[in-house]
């Protein structure tokens, strides 16, 4: 028997949380958009916002993709652990039934 344990509920919650983060992150627009020089007070700062906005779009896309991957990995892990646990329980129940039948004979 293995000494390893998996907290399936914790892994599932992690997967759901990653999905929520990914969805929220993907829905966020450029936080630097829609500002004017009048609002910011300086063209230099506005230019920095514009540069940030361009970088934000690129990096947000990459981070969103990575969050989606992590969500998939954690979901697959939870599903696999559940299936293994179910299969093992079935085998053990069958073994118990078989042992009980042998004792009866």
Biopython code that builds the backbone (N, CA, C, O; Angstrom):
import numpy as np
from Bio.PDB.StructureBuilder import StructureBuilder

atoms = [
    (1, "UNK", "N", (0.829, -1.190, 0.000)),
    (1, "UNK", "CA", (0.000, 0.000, 0.000)),
    (1, "UNK", "C", (0.871, 1.250, 0.000)),
    (1, "UNK", "O", (1.940, 1.277, 0.609)),
    (2, "UNK", "N", (0.414, 2.250, -0.667)),
    (2, "UNK", "CA", (1.138, 3.507, -0.775)),
    (2, "UNK", "C", (0.841, 4.395, 0.429)),
    (2, "UNK", "O", (-0.256, 4.356, 0.985)),
    (3, "UNK", "N", (1.815, 5.183, 0.821)),
    (3, "UNK", "CA", (1.627, 6.137, 1.909)),
    (3, "UNK", "C", (1.079, 7.467, 1.398)),
    (3, "UNK", "O", (0.818, 8.376, 2.186)),
    (4, "UNK", "N", (0.908, 7.579, 0.113)),
    (4, "UNK", "CA", (0.468, 8.841, -0.468)),
    (4, "UNK", "C", (-1.046, 8.970, -0.368)),
    (4, "UNK", "O", (-1.791, 8.000, -0.507)),
    (5, "UNK", "N", (-1.466, 10.194, -0.124)),
    (5, "UNK", "CA", (-2.886, 10.493, -0.061)),
    (5, "UNK", "C", (-3.157, 11.710, -0.934)),
    (5, "UNK", "O", (-2.307, 12.587, -1.088)),
    (6, "UNK", "N", (-4.333, 11.743, -1.490)),
    (6, "UNK", "CA", (-4.735, 12.900, -2.292)),
    (6, "UNK", "C", (-6.036, 13.439, -1.718)),
    (6, "UNK", "O", (-7.003, 12.695, -1.551)),
    (7, "UNK", "N", (-6.059, 14.719, -1.418)),
    (7, "UNK", "CA", (-7.283, 15.362, -0.952)),
    (7, "UNK", "C", (-8.050, 15.795, -2.195)),
    (7, "UNK", "O", (-7.859, 16.896, -2.713)),
    (8, "UNK", "N", (-8.919, 14.907, -2.658)),
    (8, "UNK", "CA", (-9.622, 15.125, -3.924)),
    (8, "UNK", "C", (-10.479, 16.382, -3.864)),
    (8, "UNK", "O", (-10.535, 17.143, -4.830)),
    (9, "UNK", "N", (-11.142, 16.604, -2.740)),
    (9, "UNK", "CA", (-11.974, 17.808, -2.623)),
    (9, "UNK", "C", (-11.125, 19.077, -2.737)),
    (9, "UNK", "O", (-11.543, 20.064, -3.343)),
    (10, "UNK", "N", (-9.944, 19.035, -2.154)),
    (10, "UNK", "CA", (-9.036, 20.200, -2.228)),
    (10, "UNK", "C", (-8.556, 20.414, -3.668)),
    (10, "UNK", "O", (-8.481, 21.548, -4.141)),
    (11, "UNK", "N", (-8.235, 19.329, -4.351)),
    (11, "UNK", "CA", (-7.796, 19.435, -5.744)),
    (11, "UNK", "C", (-8.935, 19.978, -6.615)),
    (11, "UNK", "O", (-8.705, 20.810, -7.492)),
    (12, "UNK", "N", (-10.157, 19.507, -6.371)),
    (12, "UNK", "CA", (-11.314, 20.011, -7.127)),
    (12, "UNK", "C", (-11.522, 21.499, -6.878)),
    (12, "UNK", "O", (-11.774, 22.261, -7.811)),
    (13, "UNK", "N", (-11.417, 21.913, -5.607)),
    (13, "UNK", "CA", (-11.577, 23.334, -5.295)),
    (13, "UNK", "C", (-10.488, 24.158, -5.959)),
    (13, "UNK", "O", (-10.753, 25.254, -6.452)),
    (14, "UNK", "N", (-9.282, 23.649, -5.976)),
    (14, "UNK", "CA", (-8.177, 24.327, -6.659)),
    (14, "UNK", "C", (-8.508, 24.489, -8.143)),
    (14, "UNK", "O", (-8.292, 25.554, -8.721)),
    (15, "UNK", "N", (-9.024, 23.442, -8.745)),
    (15, "UNK", "CA", (-9.389, 23.490, -10.161)),
    (15, "UNK", "C", (-10.479, 24.533, -10.415)),
    (15, "UNK", "O", (-10.395, 25.316, -11.361)),
    (16, "UNK", "N", (-11.501, 24.533, -9.557)),
    (16, "UNK", "CA", (-12.585, 25.524, -9.714)),
    (16, "UNK", "C", (-12.060, 26.947, -9.520)),
    (16, "UNK", "O", (-12.444, 27.862, -10.250)),
    (17, "UNK", "N", (-11.183, 27.126, -8.534)),
    (17, "UNK", "CA", (-10.619, 28.454, -8.278)),
    (17, "UNK", "C", (-9.783, 28.932, -9.459)),
    (17, "UNK", "O", (-9.861, 30.098, -9.847)),
    (18, "UNK", "N", (-8.985, 28.035, -10.030)),
    (18, "UNK", "CA", (-8.194, 28.405, -11.208)),
    (18, "UNK", "C", (-9.092, 28.797, -12.368)),
    (18, "UNK", "O", (-8.779, 29.730, -13.107)),
    (19, "UNK", "N", (-10.203, 28.097, -12.535)),
    (19, "UNK", "CA", (-11.144, 28.435, -13.612)),
    (19, "UNK", "C", (-11.747, 29.813, -13.369)),
    (19, "UNK", "O", (-11.860, 30.618, -14.293)),
    (20, "UNK", "N", (-12.138, 30.082, -12.116)),
    (20, "UNK", "CA", (-12.698, 31.405, -11.804)),
    (20, "UNK", "C", (-11.672, 32.511, -12.048)),
    (20, "UNK", "O", (-11.999, 33.554, -12.614)),
    (21, "UNK", "N", (-10.449, 32.283, -11.625)),
    (21, "UNK", "CA", (-9.388, 33.270, -11.835)),
    (21, "UNK", "C", (-9.167, 33.490, -13.317)),
    (21, "UNK", "O", (-9.057, 34.627, -13.774)),
    (22, "UNK", "N", (-9.103, 32.396, -14.069)),
    (22, "UNK", "CA", (-8.897, 32.475, -15.516)),
    (22, "UNK", "C", (-10.020, 33.262, -16.177)),
    (22, "UNK", "O", (-9.766, 34.136, -17.006)),
    (23, "UNK", "N", (-11.266, 32.952, -15.810)),
    (23, "UNK", "CA", (-12.418, 33.641, -16.407)),
    (23, "UNK", "C", (-12.409, 35.126, -16.067)),
    (23, "UNK", "O", (-12.651, 35.969, -16.932)),
    (24, "UNK", "N", (-12.135, 35.438, -14.826)),
    (24, "UNK", "CA", (-12.079, 36.840, -14.403)),
    (24, "UNK", "C", (-10.950, 37.561, -15.119)),
    (24, "UNK", "O", (-11.120, 38.675, -15.614)),
    (25, "UNK", "N", (-9.809, 36.918, -15.166)),
    (25, "UNK", "CA", (-8.632, 37.504, -15.809)),
    (25, "UNK", "C", (-8.889, 37.751, -17.293)),
    (25, "UNK", "O", (-8.532, 38.805, -17.819)),
    (26, "UNK", "N", (-9.508, 36.783, -17.968)),
    (26, "UNK", "CA", (-9.759, 36.897, -19.407)),
    (26, "UNK", "C", (-10.758, 38.010, -19.719)),
    (26, "UNK", "O", (-10.696, 38.622, -20.785)),
    (27, "UNK", "N", (-11.677, 38.272, -18.788)),
    (27, "UNK", "CA", (-12.713, 39.276, -19.021)),
    (27, "UNK", "C", (-12.251, 40.699, -18.731)),
    (27, "UNK", "O", (-12.935, 41.662, -19.081)),
    (28, "UNK", "N", (-11.112, 40.829, -18.103)),
    (28, "UNK", "CA", (-10.623, 42.165, -17.761)),
    (28, "UNK", "C", (-10.007, 42.828, -18.987)),
    (28, "UNK", "O", (-9.132, 42.270, -19.649)),
    (29, "UNK", "N", (-10.482, 44.012, -19.263)),
    (29, "UNK", "CA", (-9.914, 44.768, -20.369)),
    (29, "UNK", "C", (-8.627, 45.451, -19.943)),
    (29, "UNK", "O", (-8.132, 45.244, -18.836)),
    (30, "UNK", "N", (-8.112, 46.243, -20.811)),
    (30, "UNK", "CA", (-6.902, 46.994, -20.530)),
    (30, "UNK", "C", (-7.235, 48.059, -19.473)),
    (30, "UNK", "O", (-8.043, 48.949, -19.739)),
    (31, "UNK", "N", (-6.633, 47.982, -18.293)),
    (31, "UNK", "CA", (-6.947, 48.971, -17.261)),
    (31, "UNK", "C", (-6.458, 50.376, -17.602)),
    (31, "UNK", "O", (-6.850, 51.338, -16.943)),
    (32, "UNK", "N", (-5.616, 50.510, -18.611)),
    (32, "UNK", "CA", (-5.074, 51.816, -18.983)),
    (32, "UNK", "C", (-5.879, 52.483, -20.092)),
    (32, "UNK", "O", (-5.577, 53.614, -20.472)),
    (33, "UNK", "N", (-6.885, 51.812, -20.613)),
    (33, "UNK", "CA", (-7.668, 52.382, -21.721)),
    (33, "UNK", "C", (-8.534, 53.545, -21.261)),
    (33, "UNK", "O", (-8.841, 53.687, -20.078)),
    (34, "UNK", "N", (-8.908, 54.350, -22.203)),
    (34, "UNK", "CA", (-9.907, 55.412, -22.019)),
    (34, "UNK", "C", (-9.446, 56.603, -21.194)),
    (34, "UNK", "O", (-10.273, 57.395, -20.744)),
    (35, "UNK", "N", (-8.163, 56.740, -20.990)),
    (35, "UNK", "CA", (-7.675, 57.917, -20.284)),
    (35, "UNK", "C", (-7.183, 58.944, -21.300)),
    (35, "UNK", "O", (-6.650, 58.586, -22.351)),
    (36, "UNK", "N", (-7.365, 60.199, -20.981)),
    (36, "UNK", "CA", (-6.864, 61.280, -21.832)),
    (36, "UNK", "C", (-5.794, 62.055, -21.069)),
    (36, "UNK", "O", (-5.606, 61.875, -19.866)),
    (37, "UNK", "N", (-5.096, 62.926, -21.808)),
    (37, "UNK", "CA", (-4.071, 63.758, -21.172)),
    (37, "UNK", "C", (-4.699, 64.614, -20.081)),
    (37, "UNK", "O", (-4.088, 64.840, -19.036)),
    (38, "UNK", "N", (-5.921, 65.091, -20.322)),
    (38, "UNK", "CA", (-6.605, 65.920, -19.320)),
    (38, "UNK", "C", (-6.821, 65.152, -18.013)),
    (38, "UNK", "O", (-6.678, 65.713, -16.927)),
    (39, "UNK", "N", (-7.159, 63.893, -18.123)),
    (39, "UNK", "CA", (-7.413, 63.083, -16.921)),
    (39, "UNK", "C", (-6.123, 62.688, -16.211)),
    (39, "UNK", "O", (-6.055, 62.662, -14.982)),
    (40, "UNK", "N", (-5.104, 62.383, -17.008)),
    (40, "UNK", "CA", (-3.840, 61.911, -16.446)),
    (40, "UNK", "C", (-2.950, 63.082, -16.038)),
    (40, "UNK", "O", (-2.262, 63.034, -15.018)),
    (41, "UNK", "N", (-2.977, 64.128, -16.851)),
    (41, "UNK", "CA", (-2.191, 65.308, -16.528)),
    (41, "UNK", "C", (-0.834, 65.380, -17.203)),
    (41, "UNK", "O", (-0.130, 66.381, -17.069)),
    (42, "UNK", "N", (-0.454, 64.332, -17.930)),
    (42, "UNK", "CA", (0.855, 64.329, -18.572)),
    (42, "UNK", "C", (0.849, 63.362, -19.751)),
    (42, "UNK", "O", (0.382, 62.228, -19.636)),
    (43, "UNK", "N", (1.375, 63.823, -20.889)),
    (43, "UNK", "CA", (1.485, 62.951, -22.060)),
    (43, "UNK", "C", (2.451, 61.809, -21.779)),
    (43, "UNK", "O", (2.266, 60.689, -22.256)),
    (44, "UNK", "N", (3.491, 62.112, -20.994)),
    (44, "UNK", "CA", (4.485, 61.087, -20.663)),
    (44, "UNK", "C", (3.832, 59.925, -19.897)),
    (44, "UNK", "O", (4.093, 58.754, -20.175)),
    (45, "UNK", "N", (2.999, 60.270, -18.953)),
    (45, "UNK", "CA", (2.297, 59.222, -18.183)),
    (45, "UNK", "C", (1.306, 58.499, -19.090)),
    (45, "UNK", "O", (1.174, 57.278, -19.012)),
    (46, "UNK", "N", (0.618, 59.233, -19.937)),
    (46, "UNK", "CA", (-0.326, 58.613, -20.864)),
    (46, "UNK", "C", (0.401, 57.649, -21.809)),
    (46, "UNK", "O", (-0.101, 56.564, -22.100)),
    (47, "UNK", "N", (1.576, 58.047, -22.283)),
    (47, "UNK", "CA", (2.375, 57.154, -23.138)),
    (47, "UNK", "C", (2.781, 55.889, -22.372)),
    (47, "UNK", "O", (2.768, 54.789, -22.923)),
    (48, "UNK", "N", (3.135, 56.056, -21.121)),
    (48, "UNK", "CA", (3.493, 54.888, -20.296)),
    (48, "UNK", "C", (2.282, 53.975, -20.130)),
    (48, "UNK", "O", (2.415, 52.752, -20.171)),
    (49, "UNK", "N", (1.099, 54.567, -19.944)),
    (49, "UNK", "CA", (-0.129, 53.769, -19.866)),
    (49, "UNK", "C", (-0.376, 53.011, -21.166)),
    (49, "UNK", "O", (-0.753, 51.840, -21.153)),
    (50, "UNK", "N", (-0.160, 53.693, -22.282)),
    (50, "UNK", "CA", (-0.363, 53.038, -23.578)),
    (50, "UNK", "C", (0.593, 51.856, -23.753)),
    (50, "UNK", "O", (0.201, 50.791, -24.231)),
    (51, "UNK", "N", (1.840, 52.058, -23.361)),
    (51, "UNK", "CA", (2.824, 50.973, -23.455)),
    (51, "UNK", "C", (2.425, 49.823, -22.529)),
    (51, "UNK", "O", (2.492, 48.650, -22.896)),
    (52, "UNK", "N", (2.010, 50.195, -21.327)),
    (52, "UNK", "CA", (1.545, 49.177, -20.385)),
    (52, "UNK", "C", (0.368, 48.409, -20.972)),
    (52, "UNK", "O", (0.296, 47.185, -20.862)),
    (53, "UNK", "N", (-0.552, 49.136, -21.595)),
    (53, "UNK", "CA", (-1.730, 48.500, -22.188)),
    (53, "UNK", "C", (-1.363, 47.490, -23.250)),
    (53, "UNK", "O", (-1.955, 46.412, -23.313)),
    (54, "UNK", "N", (-0.404, 47.817, -24.079)),
    (54, "UNK", "CA", (0.040, 46.877, -25.116)),
    (54, "UNK", "C", (0.652, 45.638, -24.485)),
    (54, "UNK", "O", (0.347, 44.514, -24.884)),
    (55, "UNK", "N", (1.514, 45.845, -23.501)),
    (55, "UNK", "CA", (2.130, 44.717, -22.805)),
    (55, "UNK", "C", (1.093, 43.910, -22.034)),
    (55, "UNK", "O", (1.150, 42.681, -21.996)),
    (56, "UNK", "N", (0.151, 44.611, -21.424)),
    (56, "UNK", "CA", (-0.899, 43.961, -20.647)),
    (56, "UNK", "C", (-1.675, 42.979, -21.523)),
    (56, "UNK", "O", (-1.944, 41.852, -21.107)),
    (57, "UNK", "N", (-2.027, 43.398, -22.710)),
    (57, "UNK", "CA", (-2.800, 42.532, -23.607)),
    (57, "UNK", "C", (-2.029, 41.249, -23.927)),
    (57, "UNK", "O", (-2.595, 40.156, -23.898)),
    (58, "UNK", "N", (-0.752, 41.386, -24.229)),
    (58, "UNK", "CA", (0.080, 40.226, -24.563)),
    (58, "UNK", "C", (0.230, 39.307, -23.351)),
    (58, "UNK", "O", (0.019, 38.098, -23.451)),
    (59, "UNK", "N", (0.587, 39.878, -22.229)),
    (59, "UNK", "CA", (0.840, 39.080, -21.028)),
    (59, "UNK", "C", (-0.453, 38.503, -20.455)),
    (59, "UNK", "O", (-0.459, 37.389, -19.931)),
    (60, "UNK", "N", (-1.524, 39.243, -20.552)),
    (60, "UNK", "CA", (-2.815, 38.728, -20.079)),
    (60, "UNK", "C", (-3.210, 37.500, -20.872)),
    (60, "UNK", "O", (-3.717, 36.535, -20.300)),
    (61, "UNK", "N", (-2.990, 37.514, -22.176)),
    (61, "UNK", "CA", (-3.310, 36.359, -23.017)),
    (61, "UNK", "C", (-2.473, 35.155, -22.601)),
    (61, "UNK", "O", (-2.991, 34.046, -22.475)),
    (62, "UNK", "N", (-1.187, 35.376, -22.389)),
    (62, "UNK", "CA", (-0.304, 34.276, -21.968)),
    (62, "UNK", "C", (-0.711, 33.726, -20.605)),
    (62, "UNK", "O", (-0.791, 32.513, -20.416)),
    (63, "UNK", "N", (-0.966, 34.615, -19.669)),
    (63, "UNK", "CA", (-1.361, 34.174, -18.336)),
    (63, "UNK", "C", (-2.699, 33.450, -18.365)),
    (63, "UNK", "O", (-2.886, 32.460, -17.658)),
    (64, "UNK", "N", (-3.622, 33.933, -19.172)),
    (64, "UNK", "CA", (-4.913, 33.270, -19.308)),
    (64, "UNK", "C", (-4.740, 31.855, -19.843)),
    (64, "UNK", "O", (-5.394, 30.924, -19.373)),
    (65, "UNK", "N", (-3.865, 31.694, -20.820)),
    (65, "UNK", "CA", (-3.595, 30.359, -21.370)),
    (65, "UNK", "C", (-2.987, 29.449, -20.318)),
    (65, "UNK", "O", (-3.357, 28.279, -20.223)),
    (66, "UNK", "N", (-2.061, 29.968, -19.530)),
    (66, "UNK", "CA", (-1.428, 29.166, -18.482)),
    (66, "UNK", "C", (-2.431, 28.784, -17.394)),
    (66, "UNK", "O", (-2.415, 27.659, -16.894)),
    (67, "UNK", "N", (-3.299, 29.723, -17.034)),
    (67, "UNK", "CA", (-4.336, 29.410, -16.045)),
    (67, "UNK", "C", (-5.276, 28.327, -16.568)),
    (67, "UNK", "O", (-5.700, 27.454, -15.811)),
    (68, "UNK", "N", (-5.598, 28.381, -17.843)),
    (68, "UNK", "CA", (-6.452, 27.351, -18.453)),
    (68, "UNK", "C", (-5.766, 25.993, -18.393)),
    (68, "UNK", "O", (-6.411, 24.986, -18.100)),
    (69, "UNK", "N", (-4.464, 25.955, -18.666)),
    (69, "UNK", "CA", (-3.714, 24.697, -18.580)),
    (69, "UNK", "C", (-3.731, 24.146, -17.158)),
    (69, "UNK", "O", (-3.975, 22.958, -16.946)),
    (70, "UNK", "N", (-3.470, 25.017, -16.188)),
    (70, "UNK", "CA", (-3.463, 24.580, -14.789)),
    (70, "UNK", "C", (-4.832, 24.071, -14.359)),
    (70, "UNK", "O", (-4.938, 23.086, -13.628)),
    (71, "UNK", "N", (-5.868, 24.743, -14.813)),
    (71, "UNK", "CA", (-7.233, 24.273, -14.526)),
    (71, "UNK", "C", (-7.429, 22.868, -15.093)),
    (71, "UNK", "O", (-7.959, 21.988, -14.414)),
    (72, "UNK", "N", (-7.006, 22.662, -16.323)),
    (72, "UNK", "CA", (-7.142, 21.348, -16.954)),
    (72, "UNK", "C", (-6.353, 20.270, -16.225)),
    (72, "UNK", "O", (-6.834, 19.151, -16.050)),
    (73, "UNK", "N", (-5.146, 20.609, -15.804)),
    (73, "UNK", "CA", (-4.301, 19.641, -15.092)),
    (73, "UNK", "C", (-4.926, 19.256, -13.757)),
    (73, "UNK", "O", (-5.001, 18.074, -13.423)),
    (74, "UNK", "N", (-5.374, 20.245, -12.997)),
    (74, "UNK", "CA", (-5.946, 19.932, -11.687)),
    (74, "UNK", "C", (-7.280, 19.205, -11.806)),
    (74, "UNK", "O", (-7.591, 18.334, -10.994)),
    (75, "UNK", "N", (-8.061, 19.560, -12.811)),
    (75, "UNK", "CA", (-9.338, 18.853, -13.027)),
    (75, "UNK", "C", (-9.066, 17.399, -13.407)),
    (75, "UNK", "O", (-9.705, 16.489, -12.880)),
    (76, "UNK", "N", (-8.126, 17.180, -14.313)),
    (76, "UNK", "CA", (-7.784, 15.815, -14.727)),
    (76, "UNK", "C", (-7.236, 15.013, -13.549)),
    (76, "UNK", "O", (-7.532, 13.826, -13.413)),
    (77, "UNK", "N", (-6.443, 15.656, -12.702)),
    (77, "UNK", "CA", (-5.898, 14.961, -11.534)),
    (77, "UNK", "C", (-7.019, 14.539, -10.589)),
    (77, "UNK", "O", (-7.044, 13.397, -10.130)),
    (78, "UNK", "N", (-7.932, 15.436, -10.300)),
    (78, "UNK", "CA", (-9.051, 15.103, -9.410)),
    (78, "UNK", "C", (-9.897, 13.986, -10.011)),
    (78, "UNK", "O", (-10.275, 13.046, -9.311)),
    (79, "UNK", "N", (-10.193, 14.084, -11.302)),
    (79, "UNK", "CA", (-10.984, 13.038, -11.964)),
    (79, "UNK", "C", (-10.261, 11.694, -11.922)),
    (79, "UNK", "O", (-10.883, 10.660, -11.679)),
    (80, "UNK", "N", (-8.965, 11.707, -12.155)),
    (80, "UNK", "CA", (-8.177, 10.467, -12.140)),
    (80, "UNK", "C", (-8.137, 9.853, -10.750)),
    (80, "UNK", "O", (-8.334, 8.648, -10.590)),
    (81, "UNK", "N", (-7.881, 10.687, -9.743)),
    (81, "UNK", "CA", (-7.859, 10.173, -8.374)),
    (81, "UNK", "C", (-9.208, 9.566, -7.993)),
    (81, "UNK", "O", (-9.262, 8.505, -7.370)),
    (82, "UNK", "N", (-10.294, 10.239, -8.367)),
    (82, "UNK", "CA", (-11.628, 9.706, -8.071)),
    (82, "UNK", "C", (-11.853, 8.369, -8.762)),
    (82, "UNK", "O", (-12.381, 7.435, -8.159)),
    (83, "UNK", "N", (-11.457, 8.276, -10.015)),
    (83, "UNK", "CA", (-11.640, 7.028, -10.762)),
    (83, "UNK", "C", (-10.793, 5.905, -10.158)),
    (83, "UNK", "O", (-11.268, 4.778, -10.020)),
    (84, "UNK", "N", (-9.562, 6.202, -9.804)),
    (84, "UNK", "CA", (-8.687, 5.203, -9.174)),
    (84, "UNK", "C", (-9.288, 4.744, -7.853)),
    (84, "UNK", "O", (-9.313, 3.548, -7.562)),
    (85, "UNK", "N", (-9.767, 5.684, -7.059)),
    (85, "UNK", "CA", (-10.382, 5.351, -5.781)),
    (85, "UNK", "C", (-11.606, 4.458, -5.994)),
    (85, "UNK", "O", (-11.791, 3.471, -5.281)),
    (86, "UNK", "N", (-12.424, 4.801, -6.957)),
    (86, "UNK", "CA", (-13.620, 4.003, -7.272)),
    (86, "UNK", "C", (-13.224, 2.594, -7.734)),
    (86, "UNK", "O", (-13.776, 1.600, -7.263)),
    (87, "UNK", "N", (-12.273, 2.522, -8.650)),
    (87, "UNK", "CA", (-11.833, 1.215, -9.170)),
    (87, "UNK", "C", (-11.236, 0.353, -8.066)),
    (87, "UNK", "O", (-11.507, -0.846, -7.995)),
    (88, "UNK", "N", (-10.431, 0.956, -7.214)),
    (88, "UNK", "CA", (-9.827, 0.214, -6.112)),
    (88, "UNK", "C", (-10.905, -0.300, -5.163)),
    (88, "UNK", "O", (-10.845, -1.447, -4.721)),
    (89, "UNK", "N", (-11.872, 0.527, -4.852)),
    (89, "UNK", "CA", (-12.965, 0.104, -3.972)),
    (89, "UNK", "C", (-13.727, -1.072, -4.579)),
    (89, "UNK", "O", (-14.082, -2.012, -3.868)),
    (90, "UNK", "N", (-13.980, -1.026, -5.879)),
    (90, "UNK", "CA", (-14.672, -2.129, -6.558)),
    (90, "UNK", "C", (-13.870, -3.420, -6.465)),
    (90, "UNK", "O", (-14.432, -4.479, -6.185)),
    (91, "UNK", "N", (-12.571, -3.344, -6.695)),
    (91, "UNK", "CA", (-11.708, -4.527, -6.617)),
    (91, "UNK", "C", (-11.710, -5.084, -5.194)),
    (91, "UNK", "O", (-11.804, -6.297, -5.005)),
    (92, "UNK", "N", (-11.609, -4.221, -4.209)),
    (92, "UNK", "CA", (-11.603, -4.677, -2.819)),
    (92, "UNK", "C", (-12.944, -5.307, -2.428)),
    (92, "UNK", "O", (-12.971, -6.305, -1.709)),
    (93, "UNK", "N", (-14.038, -4.736, -2.891)),
    (93, "UNK", "CA", (-15.347, -5.329, -2.604)),
    (93, "UNK", "C", (-15.471, -6.706, -3.250)),
    (93, "UNK", "O", (-15.989, -7.638, -2.634)),
    (94, "UNK", "N", (-14.998, -6.835, -4.481)),
    (94, "UNK", "CA", (-15.034, -8.125, -5.173)),
    (94, "UNK", "C", (-14.164, -9.138, -4.438)),
    (94, "UNK", "O", (-14.537, -10.304, -4.311)),
    (95, "UNK", "N", (-13.021, -8.702, -3.962)),
    (95, "UNK", "CA", (-12.126, -9.594, -3.205)),
    (95, "UNK", "C", (-12.782, -10.029, -1.898)),
    (95, "UNK", "O", (-12.674, -11.188, -1.499)),
    (96, "UNK", "N", (-13.458, -9.101, -1.239)),
    (96, "UNK", "CA", (-14.170, -9.439, 0.002)),
    (96, "UNK", "C", (-15.265, -10.472, -0.263)),
    (96, "UNK", "O", (-15.437, -11.420, 0.502)),
    (97, "UNK", "N", (-16.004, -10.274, -1.362)),
    (97, "UNK", "CA", (-17.063, -11.238, -1.706)),
    (97, "UNK", "C", (-16.462, -12.610, -1.997)),
    (97, "UNK", "O", (-16.993, -13.636, -1.571)),
    (98, "UNK", "N", (-15.366, -12.613, -2.716)),
    (98, "UNK", "CA", (-14.698, -13.866, -3.068)),
    (98, "UNK", "C", (-14.180, -14.566, -1.805)),
    (98, "UNK", "O", (-14.318, -15.782, -1.673)),
    (99, "UNK", "N", (-13.605, -13.829, -0.908)),
    (99, "UNK", "CA", (-13.098, -14.402, 0.341)),
    (99, "UNK", "C", (-14.245, -14.963, 1.167)),
    (99, "UNK", "O", (-14.117, -16.035, 1.759)),
    (100, "UNK", "N", (-15.358, -14.254, 1.213)),
    (100, "UNK", "CA", (-16.530, -14.721, 1.974)),
    (100, "UNK", "C", (-17.058, -16.018, 1.371)),
    (100, "UNK", "O", (-17.453, -16.926, 2.102)),
    (101, "UNK", "N", (-17.066, -16.112, 0.056)),
    (101, "UNK", "CA", (-17.522, -17.344, -0.604)),
    (101, "UNK", "C", (-16.585, -18.516, -0.272)),
    (101, "UNK", "O", (-17.052, -19.633, -0.050)),
    (102, "UNK", "N", (-15.288, -18.273, -0.236)),
    (102, "UNK", "CA", (-14.330, -19.326, 0.071)),
    (102, "UNK", "C", (-14.521, -19.819, 1.510)),
    (102, "UNK", "O", (-14.386, -21.015, 1.772)),
    (103, "UNK", "N", (-14.827, -18.926, 2.433)),
    (103, "UNK", "CA", (-15.032, -19.284, 3.824)),
    (103, "UNK", "C", (-16.287, -20.148, 3.967)),
    (103, "UNK", "O", (-16.312, -21.080, 4.770)),
    (104, "UNK", "N", (-17.320, -19.840, 3.194)),
    (104, "UNK", "CA", (-18.576, -20.591, 3.252)),
    (104, "UNK", "C", (-18.389, -22.032, 2.800)),
    (104, "UNK", "O", (-19.106, -22.919, 3.263)),
    (105, "UNK", "N", (-17.447, -22.277, 1.914)),
    (105, "UNK", "CA", (-17.260, -23.614, 1.352)),
    (105, "UNK", "C", (-16.491, -24.488, 2.235)),
    (105, "UNK", "O", (-16.250, -25.647, 1.899)),
]
sb = StructureBuilder()
sb.init_structure("model")
sb.init_model(0)
sb.init_chain("A")
sb.init_seg("    ")
for serial, (resi, resn, name, xyz) in enumerate(atoms, 1):
    if name == "N":
        sb.init_residue(resn, " ", resi, " ")
    sb.init_atom(name, np.array(xyz, "f"), 0.0, 1.0, " ", f" {name:<3s}", serial, name[0])
structure = sb.get_structure()
